Amino acid sequence: MSAAPAEERVVWPKRAVVTAGMPYGNKPLHFGHIAGVFVPADAFARFLRDRIGPENVRFISGTDCFGSPINEGYRKLVEAGEFDGTIEEYVQKNHDAQKATLDAYGISLSIYEGSGMGHSGDVHQLISGKFIEKLHENGHLHKRATLQFYDAEAHTFLNGRQVTGRCPVQGCKSEHAYADECDLGHSYAPEDLIAPKSSLTGTVPEMRPVENWYFDLPAFGDFLRERVAAMEADPNIRAIVPQAIKEFLAPPVVYIKNDAREAYEAVAADLPAHELREPEKGKQSFEIEFADIDARDAARDVLGQAGIRFRTGKALVPFRITGNIEWGVKAPVIEGLEGLTVWCWPESLWAPMSFTMAVNDQMGLPRGSWRDWWCSKDAEVYQFIGQDNLYFYGVAQPALIDALRPGDLIMPGVAENPLRQTRLVANHHILFGDKKASSSGAVKPPTADELLDFYTVEQLRAHFLALGLDQKSVGFKPKPFLATEEELADPRVADPVLKEGALLTNVFNRLARSCFYEAQKNFEGYLPLGRPTEAALARANETLAAYDRLMLKVELHSVMSLMDNFIRFANKHWSEGIRAAELEEDDEARRQVLVDSFYLLRVATLLMHPIAPAGTEKICDYLSFEFDDFFSWNYDLEDVGELCSAGEIDEGRHRIRELLPRFDFFEKHPSQYK
């Protein structure tokens, strides 16, 4: 590859971790899991393996085995008589189904186990204890007696998903709020939940005090503001990341309806010091702002006793670390507080570290080698997440990591290279049609497995990557699931999902087959070696440099557009060149256009490898090149000869496999043939 100008040259880390979140172990994967997180993360991880070497990349994910959604899903199935195993067996069943789906989509994870399964579970238990002990040692954990929902009729404390209500955060439109978080990612104190109801008995639960450990998140406000400023100055960070984080860095605010103004004024003097802001024109609420979260909480008590309804704004609040659910990672005993488990959100934030350790263990590497990926200055961690989880990954996680300094979670004291902050790659919502869909909502999306009844994996991967979820929420509109009966029967009604697949099944196929068939017909089944023309070299080098820059920003929809243009250029270069050579009966021109076209095919196959791995690897196989050499950027990328042996270069040709007539490197789904 020709050297790019210094200001354009991309510098990649020597080692990288790519994460893809952790699906809850209570259900199979729907298309949003695959399209919104796993396929983009897989494409990027595959690119990094090609770019910096497969041994230098860890692609990490696993089933989140704990949390109230799992407890609740298990309870409901058992009560309905639909499952008679243990909760461990329930999670294992869902994990196995998730793993099978990921395998079907070619998701090339280094590890996919579980936070409570086998060796990974053992490592995660160890790391969870170390992490919490280090937070306490550094003075960032506080014991708090907080109110928890209790069902007096069922005689039990309720886990987070056994309480439903309306989100109390101002401006939130979620109709699915639970004990302390809603389905749009907002966190709040349980006592602020509007209209709580127990899912066990349908009664209004009581609030009873329970002691737990909380992380002092508000103390990291200045650190988070500095981090946001750095993100805003980084052109390679998606704008949604600092935007979402900043919403939680505002001073604590309470919103009160305008019609309660007189009642507020009656108790205003009893409230902690605050600033009153009159409502903007057309707004139904006025605001009162407090200096800190403790003052806001004191005001909440006064307002509640006066019968004044209110909503709270987003703000930094103490982040819960432990809970009282039996099914969970066991929390260490600190200051005599026993019998606690770790809340699923904090432990899922450090689970990728546990998985990195576990996979290195499987590879026979020293336990301390995890630091090569998580602590070294020449390493990077890329976390692919949905926008709903930016509070946890963008606010809580960086504060937790900073709280470990100057040591790390294994070794106390000063670490040579402390735990590094991660790089967040946040996608917007993928809609089903024009509606936000979830497997627990009113609009039921297709499962990832159901899509494979109508599309090939590579058609879906190409389409998902082209949607542009890094820019905005986008609708997924598969014709077999959303079209009317008339539209389904009408071939003139196009299926939007097949647009990018046509680049593979038509254009890319045509380029590859043209090269092979010409080599078989006129070059005795050999690929001719030589230097490509300047036109072919210039376009390839321009594309390689642009691709590299786009991957730095993880602009995968732009990568798809770039490759569409390049593959069509290569096809046109072939068809025009071979037509001219045949008209002029010029054998040398025929040879040169095939040299060019095989070179362009090599570059296109390398760059499409993260997007369509199966078909591109088939091209590599038929070209008779070694996989590790062919899919590597560690070459000049100036010709095909650099992949060949000295003897082949002296002979000026390279033997390739025979291609049978009508062979497809990228096939259509059987349902698409009429």
Salt bridges, closest charged atoms under 4 A:
GLU8 OE1 - ARG549 NH1 3.45
ASP42 OD2 - ARG46 NE 2.80
ASP42 OD2 - ARG461 NH2 2.70
ASP50 OD2 - HIS609 ND1 2.84
GLU72 OE2 - ARG75 NH2 2.51
GLU79 OE2 - ARG75 NH1 2.91
ASP103 OD2 - LYS99 NZ 3.04
GLU137 OE2 - LYS134 NZ 3.46
ASP180 OD2 - ARG320 NH2 2.75
ASP183 OD2 - HIS176 ND1 3.66
GLU191 OE2 - ARG300 NH2 3.02
ASP192 OD2 - ARG300 NH1 3.04
GLU206 OE1 - ARG208 NE 3.05
ASP216 OD2 - HIS142 NE2 3.70
ASP222 OD1 - ARG225 NH1 3.39
GLU232 OE2 - LYS246 NZ 3.03
ASP234 OD2 - ARG423 NH1 3.45
GLU247 OE1 - LYS314 NZ 2.29
GLU265 OE2 - ARG261 NE 3.13
GLU278 OE2 - ARG261 NH2 2.79
GLU287 OE1 - ARG277 NH2 2.99
GLU289 OE1 - ARG277 NH1 2.53
ASP297 OD1 - ARG296 NH2 3.31
ASP297 OD1 - ARG300 NH1 3.38
GLU335 OE2 - HIS136 NE2 2.86
GLU335 OE1 - LYS143 NZ 3.67
GLU347 OE1 - HIS124 NE2 2.67
ASP361 OD2 - HIS119 NE2 2.78
ASP361 OD2 - ARG367 NH2 2.57
ASP378 OD1 - ARG15 NH2 2.69
GLU380 OE2 - ARG420 NH2 3.93
GLU380 OE1 - ARG423 NE 4.00
ASP388 OD1 - HIS429 NE2 3.31
ASP388 OD2 - LYS436 NZ 3.04
ASP402 OD1 - ARG405 NE 3.60
ASP408 OD2 - ARG371 NE 2.77
ASP434 OD1 - LYS435 NZ 3.57
ASP470 OD1 - HIS557 ND1 3.02
ASP490 OD1 - ARG492 NE 3.07
GLU500 OE1 - HIS463 ND1 2.75
GLU518 OE2 - ARG590 NH1 2.83
GLU524 OE1 - ARG653 NH1 2.78
GLU534 OE2 - ARG531 NH2 3.34
ASP548 OD2 - ARG51 NH2 2.90
ASP564 OD1 - ARG568 NE 2.71
GLU576 OE2 - LYS572 NZ 3.90
GLU582 OE2 - ARG590 NH1 3.67
ASP596 OD2 - HIS573 NE2 2.85
GLU617 OE2 - ARG46 NH1 3.97
GLU617 OE2 - HIS609 NE2 2.79
ASP621 OD2 - ARG657 NH1 2.43
GLU642 OE2 - ARG602 NH1 2.72
GLU648 OE2 - HIS654 ND1 2.58
GLU651 OE2 - ARG653 NE 2.69
ASP664 OD1 - ARG513 NH1 2.81
